[in-house]
């Protein structure tokens, strides 16, 4: 999966975790709002043949493309999947 494809999937869209515990609103190709009140700048890059999303200065997640309706994010501390809100 290509970084540009992931960016085009999430940009200016709203995604939720599978259990609806968190809502991620991606905007302007660089902003993400979590549950409407927490804001991070984000970037998505390729690092050692893996897609990586960096939130703010410290949070780093590897990204797996599951299908057009599911992305998986994980690091050493947590793992979760998100889907576009319209597909829940």
HTML snippet that shows the backbone in 3Dmol.js (N, CA, C, O; Angstrom):
<script src="https://3Dmol.org/build/3Dmol-min.js"></script>
<div id="view" style="width:600px;height:400px;position:relative"></div>
<script>
const pdb = `
ATOM      1  N   UNK A   1       0.854  -1.177   0.000  1.00  0.00           N
ATOM      2  CA  UNK A   1       0.000   0.000   0.000  1.00  0.00           C
ATOM      3  C   UNK A   1       0.891   1.228   0.000  1.00  0.00           C
ATOM      4  O   UNK A   1       1.950   1.251   0.627  1.00  0.00           O
ATOM      5  N   UNK A   2       0.440   2.244  -0.714  1.00  0.00           N
ATOM      6  CA  UNK A   2       1.206   3.461  -0.878  1.00  0.00           C
ATOM      7  C   UNK A   2       0.771   4.529   0.130  1.00  0.00           C
ATOM      8  O   UNK A   2      -0.402   4.597   0.497  1.00  0.00           O
ATOM      9  N   UNK A   3       1.702   5.350   0.571  1.00  0.00           N
ATOM     10  CA  UNK A   3       1.417   6.428   1.521  1.00  0.00           C
ATOM     11  C   UNK A   3       0.346   7.369   0.967  1.00  0.00           C
ATOM     12  O   UNK A   3      -0.546   7.790   1.704  1.00  0.00           O
ATOM     13  N   UNK A   4       0.426   7.703  -0.325  1.00  0.00           N
ATOM     14  CA  UNK A   4      -0.542   8.614  -0.923  1.00  0.00           C
ATOM     15  C   UNK A   4      -1.954   8.034  -0.908  1.00  0.00           C
ATOM     16  O   UNK A   4      -2.929   8.771  -0.761  1.00  0.00           O
ATOM     17  N   UNK A   5      -2.063   6.717  -1.059  1.00  0.00           N
ATOM     18  CA  UNK A   5      -3.382   6.086  -1.014  1.00  0.00           C
ATOM     19  C   UNK A   5      -3.972   6.191   0.387  1.00  0.00           C
ATOM     20  O   UNK A   5      -5.151   6.508   0.543  1.00  0.00           O
ATOM     21  N   UNK A   6      -3.160   5.927   1.402  1.00  0.00           N
ATOM     22  CA  UNK A   6      -3.640   6.068   2.783  1.00  0.00           C
ATOM     23  C   UNK A   6      -4.064   7.510   3.039  1.00  0.00           C
ATOM     24  O   UNK A   6      -5.131   7.752   3.604  1.00  0.00           O
ATOM     25  N   UNK A   7      -3.239   8.462   2.629  1.00  0.00           N
ATOM     26  CA  UNK A   7      -3.593   9.877   2.813  1.00  0.00           C
ATOM     27  C   UNK A   7      -4.900  10.222   2.119  1.00  0.00           C
ATOM     28  O   UNK A   7      -5.729  10.935   2.684  1.00  0.00           O
ATOM     29  N   UNK A   8      -5.095   9.731   0.914  1.00  0.00           N
ATOM     30  CA  UNK A   8      -6.331  10.058   0.198  1.00  0.00           C
ATOM     31  C   UNK A   8      -7.551   9.398   0.836  1.00  0.00           C
ATOM     32  O   UNK A   8      -8.653   9.941   0.762  1.00  0.00           O
ATOM     33  N   UNK A   9      -7.367   8.239   1.458  1.00  0.00           N
ATOM     34  CA  UNK A   9      -8.476   7.577   2.145  1.00  0.00           C
ATOM     35  C   UNK A   9      -8.947   8.367   3.358  1.00  0.00           C
ATOM     36  O   UNK A   9     -10.150   8.498   3.585  1.00  0.00           O
ATOM     37  N   UNK A  10      -8.008   8.893   4.137  1.00  0.00           N
ATOM     38  CA  UNK A  10      -8.398   9.514   5.405  1.00  0.00           C
ATOM     39  C   UNK A  10      -8.601  11.017   5.334  1.00  0.00           C
ATOM     40  O   UNK A  10      -9.320  11.573   6.165  1.00  0.00           O
ATOM     41  N   UNK A  11      -7.985  11.696   4.362  1.00  0.00           N
ATOM     42  CA  UNK A  11      -8.056  13.153   4.339  1.00  0.00           C
ATOM     43  C   UNK A  11      -9.501  13.646   4.242  1.00  0.00           C
ATOM     44  O   UNK A  11     -10.288  13.155   3.432  1.00  0.00           O
ATOM     45  N   UNK A  12      -9.830  14.622   5.082  1.00  0.00           N
ATOM     46  CA  UNK A  12     -11.159  15.239   5.116  1.00  0.00           C
ATOM     47  C   UNK A  12     -12.272  14.207   5.297  1.00  0.00           C
ATOM     48  O   UNK A  12     -13.310  14.268   4.639  1.00  0.00           O
ATOM     49  N   UNK A  13     -12.034  13.267   6.198  1.00  0.00           N
ATOM     50  CA  UNK A  13     -13.050  12.257   6.499  1.00  0.00           C
ATOM     51  C   UNK A  13     -13.033  11.938   7.992  1.00  0.00           C
ATOM     52  O   UNK A  13     -12.107  12.302   8.717  1.00  0.00           O
ATOM     53  N   UNK A  14     -14.074  11.253   8.422  1.00  0.00           N
ATOM     54  CA  UNK A  14     -14.211  10.879   9.826  1.00  0.00           C
ATOM     55  C   UNK A  14     -14.225   9.365   9.931  1.00  0.00           C
ATOM     56  O   UNK A  14     -14.963   8.685   9.217  1.00  0.00           O
ATOM     57  N   UNK A  15     -13.406   8.849  10.825  1.00  0.00           N
ATOM     58  CA  UNK A  15     -13.278   7.418  11.045  1.00  0.00           C
ATOM     59  C   UNK A  15     -13.507   7.126  12.520  1.00  0.00           C
ATOM     60  O   UNK A  15     -13.278   7.986  13.370  1.00  0.00           O
ATOM     61  N   UNK A  16     -13.960   5.911  12.825  1.00  0.00           N
ATOM     62  CA  UNK A  16     -14.194   5.493  14.208  1.00  0.00           C
ATOM     63  C   UNK A  16     -13.555   4.142  14.452  1.00  0.00           C
ATOM     64  O   UNK A  16     -13.378   3.339  13.536  1.00  0.00           O
ATOM     65  N   UNK A  17     -13.212   3.909  15.710  1.00  0.00           N
ATOM     66  CA  UNK A  17     -12.746   2.574  16.076  1.00  0.00           C
ATOM     67  C   UNK A  17     -13.917   1.614  15.933  1.00  0.00           C
ATOM     68  O   UNK A  17     -15.073   2.037  15.932  1.00  0.00           O
ATOM     69  N   UNK A  18     -13.628   0.346  15.815  1.00  0.00           N
ATOM     70  CA  UNK A  18     -14.674  -0.643  15.581  1.00  0.00           C
ATOM     71  C   UNK A  18     -15.684  -0.707  16.715  1.00  0.00           C
ATOM     72  O   UNK A  18     -16.840  -1.067  16.492  1.00  0.00           O
ATOM     73  N   UNK A  19     -15.263  -0.360  17.935  1.00  0.00           N
ATOM     74  CA  UNK A  19     -16.183  -0.362  19.076  1.00  0.00           C
ATOM     75  C   UNK A  19     -16.777   1.028  19.349  1.00  0.00           C
ATOM     76  O   UNK A  19     -17.451   1.229  20.360  1.00  0.00           O
ATOM     77  N   UNK A  20     -16.527   1.979  18.451  1.00  0.00           N
ATOM     78  CA  UNK A  20     -17.015   3.360  18.562  1.00  0.00           C
ATOM     79  C   UNK A  20     -16.479   4.103  19.783  1.00  0.00           C
ATOM     80  O   UNK A  20     -17.056   5.113  20.185  1.00  0.00           O
ATOM     81  N   UNK A  21     -15.392   3.624  20.377  1.00  0.00           N
ATOM     82  CA  UNK A  21     -14.832   4.282  21.553  1.00  0.00           C
ATOM     83  C   UNK A  21     -14.128   5.588  21.203  1.00  0.00           C
ATOM     84  O   UNK A  21     -14.033   6.481  22.046  1.00  0.00           O
ATOM     85  N   UNK A  22     -13.635   5.715  19.980  1.00  0.00           N
ATOM     86  CA  UNK A  22     -12.931   6.930  19.573  1.00  0.00           C
ATOM     87  C   UNK A  22     -13.319   7.297  18.150  1.00  0.00           C
ATOM     88  O   UNK A  22     -13.519   6.431  17.298  1.00  0.00           O
ATOM     89  N   UNK A  23     -13.422   8.602  17.912  1.00  0.00           N
ATOM     90  CA  UNK A  23     -13.737   9.133  16.585  1.00  0.00           C
ATOM     91  C   UNK A  23     -12.561  10.000  16.145  1.00  0.00           C
ATOM     92  O   UNK A  23     -12.109  10.871  16.888  1.00  0.00           O
ATOM     93  N   UNK A  24     -12.077   9.757  14.948  1.00  0.00           N
ATOM     94  CA  UNK A  24     -10.938  10.469  14.385  1.00  0.00           C
ATOM     95  C   UNK A  24     -11.413  11.277  13.176  1.00  0.00           C
ATOM     96  O   UNK A  24     -11.863  10.704  12.183  1.00  0.00           O
ATOM     97  N   UNK A  25     -11.314  12.587  13.259  1.00  0.00           N
ATOM     98  CA  UNK A  25     -11.670  13.443  12.134  1.00  0.00           C
ATOM     99  C   UNK A  25     -10.377  13.991  11.543  1.00  0.00           C
ATOM    100  O   UNK A  25      -9.672  14.774  12.179  1.00  0.00           O
ATOM    101  N   UNK A  26     -10.078  13.570  10.319  1.00  0.00           N
ATOM    102  CA  UNK A  26      -8.874  13.992   9.616  1.00  0.00           C
ATOM    103  C   UNK A  26      -9.215  15.171   8.713  1.00  0.00           C
ATOM    104  O   UNK A  26     -10.210  15.132   7.990  1.00  0.00           O
ATOM    105  N   UNK A  27      -8.389  16.223   8.752  1.00  0.00           N
ATOM    106  CA  UNK A  27      -8.672  17.427   7.963  1.00  0.00           C
ATOM    107  C   UNK A  27      -7.387  18.050   7.441  1.00  0.00           C
ATOM    108  O   UNK A  27      -6.332  17.960   8.069  1.00  0.00           O
ATOM    109  N   UNK A  28      -7.497  18.679   6.291  1.00  0.00           N
ATOM    110  CA  UNK A  28      -6.419  19.487   5.705  1.00  0.00           C
ATOM    111  C   UNK A  28      -5.119  18.736   5.452  1.00  0.00           C
ATOM    112  O   UNK A  28      -4.071  19.360   5.278  1.00  0.00           O
ATOM    113  N   UNK A  29      -5.169  17.419   5.427  1.00  0.00           N
ATOM    114  CA  UNK A  29      -3.973  16.636   5.155  1.00  0.00           C
ATOM    115  C   UNK A  29      -2.924  16.687   6.241  1.00  0.00           C
ATOM    116  O   UNK A  29      -1.802  16.221   6.043  1.00  0.00           O
ATOM    117  N   UNK A  30      -3.279  17.260   7.416  1.00  0.00           N
ATOM    118  CA  UNK A  30      -2.284  17.369   8.476  1.00  0.00           C
ATOM    119  C   UNK A  30      -2.869  17.418   9.883  1.00  0.00           C
ATOM    120  O   UNK A  30      -2.122  17.321  10.856  1.00  0.00           O
ATOM    121  N   UNK A  31      -4.175  17.565  10.015  1.00  0.00           N
ATOM    122  CA  UNK A  31      -4.806  17.683  11.326  1.00  0.00           C
ATOM    123  C   UNK A  31      -5.680  16.469  11.610  1.00  0.00           C
ATOM    124  O   UNK A  31      -6.360  15.959  10.720  1.00  0.00           O
ATOM    125  N   UNK A  32      -5.654  16.015  12.856  1.00  0.00           N
ATOM    126  CA  UNK A  32      -6.586  14.987  13.290  1.00  0.00           C
ATOM    127  C   UNK A  32      -7.148  15.415  14.641  1.00  0.00           C
ATOM    128  O   UNK A  32      -6.414  15.829  15.538  1.00  0.00           O
ATOM    129  N   UNK A  33      -8.461  15.304  14.760  1.00  0.00           N
ATOM    130  CA  UNK A  33      -9.166  15.606  15.999  1.00  0.00           C
ATOM    131  C   UNK A  33      -9.735  14.296  16.524  1.00  0.00           C
ATOM    132  O   UNK A  33     -10.451  13.591  15.812  1.00  0.00           O
ATOM    133  N   UNK A  34      -9.415  13.976  17.766  1.00  0.00           N
ATOM    134  CA  UNK A  34      -9.860  12.724  18.362  1.00  0.00           C
ATOM    135  C   UNK A  34     -10.961  13.038  19.369  1.00  0.00           C
ATOM    136  O   UNK A  34     -10.760  13.799  20.315  1.00  0.00           O
ATOM    137  N   UNK A  35     -12.119  12.440  19.147  1.00  0.00           N
ATOM    138  CA  UNK A  35     -13.299  12.660  19.980  1.00  0.00           C
ATOM    139  C   UNK A  35     -13.676  14.131  20.089  1.00  0.00           C
ATOM    140  O   UNK A  35     -14.256  14.560  21.087  1.00  0.00           O
ATOM    141  N   UNK A  36     -13.344  14.897  19.061  1.00  0.00           N
ATOM    142  CA  UNK A  36     -13.761  16.286  18.986  1.00  0.00           C
ATOM    143  C   UNK A  36     -13.007  17.267  19.852  1.00  0.00           C
ATOM    144  O   UNK A  36     -13.226  18.472  19.734  1.00  0.00           O
ATOM    145  N   UNK A  37     -12.112  16.791  20.731  1.00  0.00           N
ATOM    146  CA  UNK A  37     -11.452  17.745  21.608  1.00  0.00           C
ATOM    147  C   UNK A  37      -9.933  17.637  21.672  1.00  0.00           C
ATOM    148  O   UNK A  37      -9.284  18.570  22.145  1.00  0.00           O
ATOM    149  N   UNK A  38      -9.353  16.560  21.225  1.00  0.00           N
ATOM    150  CA  UNK A  38      -7.901  16.423  21.226  1.00  0.00           C
ATOM    151  C   UNK A  38      -7.395  16.597  19.803  1.00  0.00           C
ATOM    152  O   UNK A  38      -7.851  15.914  18.886  1.00  0.00           O
ATOM    153  N   UNK A  39      -6.451  17.514  19.622  1.00  0.00           N
ATOM    154  CA  UNK A  39      -5.927  17.803  18.284  1.00  0.00           C
ATOM    155  C   UNK A  39      -4.459  17.415  18.204  1.00  0.00           C
ATOM    156  O   UNK A  39      -3.681  17.671  19.123  1.00  0.00           O
ATOM    157  N   UNK A  40      -4.095  16.792  17.085  1.00  0.00           N
ATOM    158  CA  UNK A  40      -2.702  16.507  16.764  1.00  0.00           C
ATOM    159  C   UNK A  40      -2.449  16.893  15.318  1.00  0.00           C
ATOM    160  O   UNK A  40      -3.339  16.780  14.475  1.00  0.00           O
ATOM    161  N   UNK A  41      -1.248  17.344  15.034  1.00  0.00           N
ATOM    162  CA  UNK A  41      -0.766  17.382  13.657  1.00  0.00           C
ATOM    163  C   UNK A  41      -0.336  15.953  13.349  1.00  0.00           C
ATOM    164  O   UNK A  41       0.193  15.258  14.217  1.00  0.00           O
ATOM    165  N   UNK A  42      -0.561  15.519  12.121  1.00  0.00           N
ATOM    166  CA  UNK A  42      -0.115  14.168  11.779  1.00  0.00           C
ATOM    167  C   UNK A  42       0.621  14.173  10.452  1.00  0.00           C
ATOM    168  O   UNK A  42       0.398  15.027   9.594  1.00  0.00           O
ATOM    169  N   UNK A  43       1.493  13.210  10.309  1.00  0.00           N
ATOM    170  CA  UNK A  43       2.168  12.949   9.038  1.00  0.00           C
ATOM    171  C   UNK A  43       2.150  11.444   8.819  1.00  0.00           C
ATOM    172  O   UNK A  43       2.158  10.656   9.765  1.00  0.00           O
ATOM    173  N   UNK A  44       2.126  11.073   7.557  1.00  0.00           N
ATOM    174  CA  UNK A  44       2.226   9.658   7.194  1.00  0.00           C
ATOM    175  C   UNK A  44       3.405   9.522   6.245  1.00  0.00           C
ATOM    176  O   UNK A  44       3.485  10.214   5.230  1.00  0.00           O
ATOM    177  N   UNK A  45       4.314   8.626   6.586  1.00  0.00           N
ATOM    178  CA  UNK A  45       5.530   8.418   5.815  1.00  0.00           C
ATOM    179  C   UNK A  45       5.806   6.933   5.677  1.00  0.00           C
ATOM    180  O   UNK A  45       5.159   6.098   6.308  1.00  0.00           O
ATOM    181  N   UNK A  46       6.764   6.631   4.851  1.00  0.00           N
ATOM    182  CA  UNK A  46       7.264   5.267   4.733  1.00  0.00           C
ATOM    183  C   UNK A  46       8.616   5.224   5.429  1.00  0.00           C
ATOM    184  O   UNK A  46       9.476   6.074   5.196  1.00  0.00           O
ATOM    185  N   UNK A  47       8.793   4.219   6.290  1.00  0.00           N
ATOM    186  CA  UNK A  47      10.040   4.060   7.030  1.00  0.00           C
ATOM    187  C   UNK A  47      10.381   2.571   7.034  1.00  0.00           C
ATOM    188  O   UNK A  47       9.632   1.757   7.574  1.00  0.00           O
ATOM    189  N   UNK A  48      11.502   2.225   6.436  1.00  0.00           N
ATOM    190  CA  UNK A  48      11.925   0.820   6.358  1.00  0.00           C
ATOM    191  C   UNK A  48      10.827  -0.079   5.790  1.00  0.00           C
ATOM    192  O   UNK A  48      10.528  -1.132   6.353  1.00  0.00           O
ATOM    193  N   UNK A  49      10.233   0.336   4.680  1.00  0.00           N
ATOM    194  CA  UNK A  49       9.180  -0.408   3.986  1.00  0.00           C
ATOM    195  C   UNK A  49       7.903  -0.572   4.800  1.00  0.00           C
ATOM    196  O   UNK A  49       7.102  -1.462   4.513  1.00  0.00           O
ATOM    197  N   UNK A  50       7.701   0.262   5.800  1.00  0.00           N
ATOM    198  CA  UNK A  50       6.474   0.247   6.593  1.00  0.00           C
ATOM    199  C   UNK A  50       5.875   1.641   6.572  1.00  0.00           C
ATOM    200  O   UNK A  50       6.594   2.640   6.554  1.00  0.00           O
ATOM    201  N   UNK A  51       4.548   1.697   6.575  1.00  0.00           N
ATOM    202  CA  UNK A  51       3.865   2.985   6.631  1.00  0.00           C
ATOM    203  C   UNK A  51       3.732   3.374   8.093  1.00  0.00           C
ATOM    204  O   UNK A  51       3.303   2.574   8.924  1.00  0.00           O
ATOM    205  N   UNK A  52       4.107   4.617   8.398  1.00  0.00           N
ATOM    206  CA  UNK A  52       4.115   5.098   9.767  1.00  0.00           C
ATOM    207  C   UNK A  52       3.323   6.400   9.853  1.00  0.00           C
ATOM    208  O   UNK A  52       3.514   7.306   9.042  1.00  0.00           O
ATOM    209  N   UNK A  53       2.423   6.485  10.852  1.00  0.00           N
ATOM    210  CA  UNK A  53       1.733   7.736  11.141  1.00  0.00           C
ATOM    211  C   UNK A  53       2.316   8.292  12.430  1.00  0.00           C
ATOM    212  O   UNK A  53       2.416   7.589  13.435  1.00  0.00           O
ATOM    213  N   UNK A  54       2.698   9.561  12.389  1.00  0.00           N
ATOM    214  CA  UNK A  54       3.201  10.236  13.577  1.00  0.00           C
ATOM    215  C   UNK A  54       2.180  11.281  13.986  1.00  0.00           C
ATOM    216  O   UNK A  54       1.815  12.150  13.194  1.00  0.00           O
ATOM    217  N   UNK A  55       1.719  11.193  15.235  1.00  0.00           N
ATOM    218  CA  UNK A  55       0.775  12.145  15.797  1.00  0.00           C
ATOM    219  C   UNK A  55       1.530  13.069  16.739  1.00  0.00           C
ATOM    220  O   UNK A  55       2.158  12.616  17.697  1.00  0.00           O
ATOM    221  N   UNK A  56       1.467  14.363  16.462  1.00  0.00           N
ATOM    222  CA  UNK A  56       2.188  15.310  17.304  1.00  0.00           C
ATOM    223  C   UNK A  56       3.674  15.021  17.265  1.00  0.00           C
ATOM    224  O   UNK A  56       4.220  14.615  16.239  1.00  0.00           O
ATOM    225  N   UNK A  57       4.320  15.238  18.400  1.00  0.00           N
ATOM    226  CA  UNK A  57       5.766  15.045  18.460  1.00  0.00           C
ATOM    227  C   UNK A  57       6.179  13.661  18.943  1.00  0.00           C
ATOM    228  O   UNK A  57       7.334  13.270  18.775  1.00  0.00           O
ATOM    229  N   UNK A  58       5.247  12.909  19.543  1.00  0.00           N
ATOM    230  CA  UNK A  58       5.696  11.704  20.227  1.00  0.00           C
ATOM    231  C   UNK A  58       4.991  10.412  19.853  1.00  0.00           C
ATOM    232  O   UNK A  58       5.597   9.347  19.975  1.00  0.00           O
ATOM    233  N   UNK A  59       3.747  10.448  19.406  1.00  0.00           N
ATOM    234  CA  UNK A  59       3.014   9.203  19.151  1.00  0.00           C
ATOM    235  C   UNK A  59       3.314   8.696  17.748  1.00  0.00           C
ATOM    236  O   UNK A  59       3.178   9.424  16.765  1.00  0.00           O
ATOM    237  N   UNK A  60       3.722   7.444  17.673  1.00  0.00           N
ATOM    238  CA  UNK A  60       4.093   6.833  16.401  1.00  0.00           C
ATOM    239  C   UNK A  60       3.347   5.515  16.270  1.00  0.00           C
ATOM    240  O   UNK A  60       3.378   4.680  17.173  1.00  0.00           O
ATOM    241  N   UNK A  61       2.673   5.336  15.133  1.00  0.00           N
ATOM    242  CA  UNK A  61       1.920   4.115  14.863  1.00  0.00           C
ATOM    243  C   UNK A  61       2.306   3.566  13.498  1.00  0.00           C
ATOM    244  O   UNK A  61       2.466   4.322  12.540  1.00  0.00           O
ATOM    245  N   UNK A  62       2.452   2.260  13.415  1.00  0.00           N
ATOM    246  CA  UNK A  62       2.562   1.608  12.120  1.00  0.00           C
ATOM    247  C   UNK A  62       1.148   1.443  11.587  1.00  0.00           C
ATOM    248  O   UNK A  62       0.204   1.256  12.355  1.00  0.00           O
ATOM    249  N   UNK A  63       1.006   1.513  10.264  1.00  0.00           N
ATOM    250  CA  UNK A  63      -0.312   1.456   9.645  1.00  0.00           C
ATOM    251  C   UNK A  63      -0.370   0.253   8.706  1.00  0.00           C
ATOM    252  O   UNK A  63       0.491   0.079   7.844  1.00  0.00           O
ATOM    253  N   UNK A  64      -1.397  -0.568   8.889  1.00  0.00           N
ATOM    254  CA  UNK A  64      -1.680  -1.672   7.974  1.00  0.00           C
ATOM    255  C   UNK A  64      -2.987  -1.385   7.254  1.00  0.00           C
ATOM    256  O   UNK A  64      -3.991  -1.046   7.881  1.00  0.00           O
ATOM    257  N   UNK A  65      -2.970  -1.521   5.957  1.00  0.00           N
ATOM    258  CA  UNK A  65      -4.179  -1.419   5.153  1.00  0.00           C
ATOM    259  C   UNK A  65      -4.836  -2.789   5.179  1.00  0.00           C
ATOM    260  O   UNK A  65      -4.294  -3.752   4.637  1.00  0.00           O
ATOM    261  N   UNK A  66      -6.011  -2.876   5.812  1.00  0.00           N
ATOM    262  CA  UNK A  66      -6.736  -4.146   5.857  1.00  0.00           C
ATOM    263  C   UNK A  66      -7.603  -4.270   4.607  1.00  0.00           C
ATOM    264  O   UNK A  66      -7.549  -5.276   3.900  1.00  0.00           O
ATOM    265  N   UNK A  67      -8.398  -3.242   4.345  1.00  0.00           N
ATOM    266  CA  UNK A  67      -9.172  -3.125   3.103  1.00  0.00           C
ATOM    267  C   UNK A  67      -9.629  -1.675   2.982  1.00  0.00           C
ATOM    268  O   UNK A  67      -9.263  -0.845   3.813  1.00  0.00           O
ATOM    269  N   UNK A  68     -10.422  -1.359   1.961  1.00  0.00           N
ATOM    270  CA  UNK A  68     -10.845   0.031   1.751  1.00  0.00           C
ATOM    271  C   UNK A  68     -11.628   0.598   2.919  1.00  0.00           C
ATOM    272  O   UNK A  68     -11.791   1.814   3.019  1.00  0.00           O
ATOM    273  N   UNK A  69     -12.109  -0.253   3.795  1.00  0.00           N
ATOM    274  CA  UNK A  69     -12.950   0.191   4.895  1.00  0.00           C
ATOM    275  C   UNK A  69     -12.329  -0.044   6.271  1.00  0.00           C
ATOM    276  O   UNK A  69     -12.975   0.210   7.287  1.00  0.00           O
ATOM    277  N   UNK A  70     -11.102  -0.518   6.318  1.00  0.00           N
ATOM    278  CA  UNK A  70     -10.470  -0.767   7.610  1.00  0.00           C
ATOM    279  C   UNK A  70      -8.969  -0.519   7.542  1.00  0.00           C
ATOM    280  O   UNK A  70      -8.274  -1.042   6.671  1.00  0.00           O
ATOM    281  N   UNK A  71      -8.482   0.296   8.486  1.00  0.00           N
ATOM    282  CA  UNK A  71      -7.051   0.512   8.676  1.00  0.00           C
ATOM    283  C   UNK A  71      -6.700   0.077  10.090  1.00  0.00           C
ATOM    284  O   UNK A  71      -7.479   0.274  11.022  1.00  0.00           O
ATOM    285  N   UNK A  72      -5.525  -0.513  10.243  1.00  0.00           N
ATOM    286  CA  UNK A  72      -5.060  -0.942  11.560  1.00  0.00           C
ATOM    287  C   UNK A  72      -3.850  -0.088  11.946  1.00  0.00           C
ATOM    288  O   UNK A  72      -2.937   0.111  11.144  1.00  0.00           O
ATOM    289  N   UNK A  73      -3.858   0.409  13.178  1.00  0.00           N
ATOM    290  CA  UNK A  73      -2.758   1.187  13.722  1.00  0.00           C
ATOM    291  C   UNK A  73      -2.207   0.438  14.924  1.00  0.00           C
ATOM    292  O   UNK A  73      -2.973  -0.090  15.730  1.00  0.00           O
ATOM    293  N   UNK A  74      -0.882   0.386  15.051  1.00  0.00           N
ATOM    294  CA  UNK A  74      -0.310  -0.297  16.203  1.00  0.00           C
ATOM    295  C   UNK A  74       1.083   0.231  16.514  1.00  0.00           C
ATOM    296  O   UNK A  74       1.788   0.753  15.650  1.00  0.00           O
ATOM    297  N   UNK A  75       1.448   0.076  17.772  1.00  0.00           N
ATOM    298  CA  UNK A  75       2.801   0.321  18.242  1.00  0.00           C
ATOM    299  C   UNK A  75       3.049  -0.664  19.378  1.00  0.00           C
ATOM    300  O   UNK A  75       2.285  -1.616  19.541  1.00  0.00           O
ATOM    301  N   UNK A  76       4.086  -0.460  20.156  1.00  0.00           N
ATOM    302  CA  UNK A  76       4.412  -1.406  21.224  1.00  0.00           C
ATOM    303  C   UNK A  76       3.387  -1.398  22.355  1.00  0.00           C
ATOM    304  O   UNK A  76       3.298  -2.364  23.114  1.00  0.00           O
ATOM    305  N   UNK A  77       2.607  -0.310  22.477  1.00  0.00           N
ATOM    306  CA  UNK A  77       1.672  -0.175  23.595  1.00  0.00           C
ATOM    307  C   UNK A  77       0.217  -0.439  23.250  1.00  0.00           C
ATOM    308  O   UNK A  77      -0.552  -0.857  24.116  1.00  0.00           O
ATOM    309  N   UNK A  78      -0.176  -0.206  22.009  1.00  0.00           N
ATOM    310  CA  UNK A  78      -1.593  -0.369  21.668  1.00  0.00           C
ATOM    311  C   UNK A  78      -1.786  -0.758  20.209  1.00  0.00           C
ATOM    312  O   UNK A  78      -0.902  -0.592  19.368  1.00  0.00           O
ATOM    313  N   UNK A  79      -2.985  -1.287  19.945  1.00  0.00           N
ATOM    314  CA  UNK A  79      -3.359  -1.707  18.600  1.00  0.00           C
ATOM    315  C   UNK A  79      -4.860  -1.489  18.451  1.00  0.00           C
ATOM    316  O   UNK A  79      -5.640  -1.877  19.321  1.00  0.00           O
ATOM    317  N   UNK A  80      -5.263  -0.860  17.334  1.00  0.00           N
ATOM    318  CA  UNK A  80      -6.683  -0.648  17.100  1.00  0.00           C
ATOM    319  C   UNK A  80      -6.946  -0.520  15.603  1.00  0.00           C
ATOM    320  O   UNK A  80      -6.040  -0.250  14.815  1.00  0.00           O
ATOM    321  N   UNK A  81      -8.185  -0.716  15.240  1.00  0.00           N
ATOM    322  CA  UNK A  81      -8.617  -0.582  13.851  1.00  0.00           C
ATOM    323  C   UNK A  81      -9.672   0.514  13.763  1.00  0.00           C
ATOM    324  O   UNK A  81     -10.462   0.723  14.683  1.00  0.00           O
ATOM    325  N   UNK A  82      -9.658   1.209  12.617  1.00  0.00           N
ATOM    326  CA  UNK A  82     -10.667   2.246  12.380  1.00  0.00           C
ATOM    327  C   UNK A  82     -11.324   2.013  11.021  1.00  0.00           C
ATOM    328  O   UNK A  82     -10.739   1.435  10.105  1.00  0.00           O
ATOM    329  N   UNK A  83     -12.586   2.498  10.931  1.00  0.00           N
ATOM    330  CA  UNK A  83     -13.339   2.438   9.671  1.00  0.00           C
ATOM    331  C   UNK A  83     -14.018   3.788   9.460  1.00  0.00           C
ATOM    332  O   UNK A  83     -14.272   4.516  10.419  1.00  0.00           O
ATOM    333  N   UNK A  84     -14.315   4.123   8.194  1.00  0.00           N
ATOM    334  CA  UNK A  84     -15.062   5.358   7.949  1.00  0.00           C
ATOM    335  C   UNK A  84     -16.400   5.283   8.668  1.00  0.00           C
ATOM    336  O   UNK A  84     -17.023   4.222   8.713  1.00  0.00           O
ATOM    337  N   UNK A  85     -16.841   6.390   9.225  1.00  0.00           N
ATOM    338  CA  UNK A  85     -18.092   6.381   9.991  1.00  0.00           C
ATOM    339  C   UNK A  85     -19.278   5.893   9.164  1.00  0.00           C
ATOM    340  O   UNK A  85     -20.160   5.223   9.702  1.00  0.00           O
ATOM    341  N   UNK A  86     -19.320   6.203   7.896  1.00  0.00           N
ATOM    342  CA  UNK A  86     -20.463   5.801   7.077  1.00  0.00           C
ATOM    343  C   UNK A  86     -20.543   4.296   6.871  1.00  0.00           C
ATOM    344  O   UNK A  86     -21.568   3.792   6.411  1.00  0.00           O
ATOM    345  N   UNK A  87     -19.464   3.559   7.207  1.00  0.00           N
ATOM    346  CA  UNK A  87     -19.438   2.108   7.016  1.00  0.00           C
ATOM    347  C   UNK A  87     -19.610   1.337   8.312  1.00  0.00           C
ATOM    348  O   UNK A  87     -19.378   0.128   8.341  1.00  0.00           O
ATOM    349  N   UNK A  88     -20.009   2.003   9.380  1.00  0.00           N
ATOM    350  CA  UNK A  88     -20.201   1.294  10.648  1.00  0.00           C
ATOM    351  C   UNK A  88     -21.536   0.628  10.691  1.00  0.00           C
ATOM    352  O   UNK A  88     -21.872  -0.017  11.684  1.00  0.00           O
TER     353      UNK A  88
END
`;
const viewer = $3Dmol.createViewer("view");
viewer.addModel(pdb, "pdb");
viewer.setStyle({}, {cartoon: {color: "spectrum"}});
viewer.zoomTo();
viewer.render();
</script>
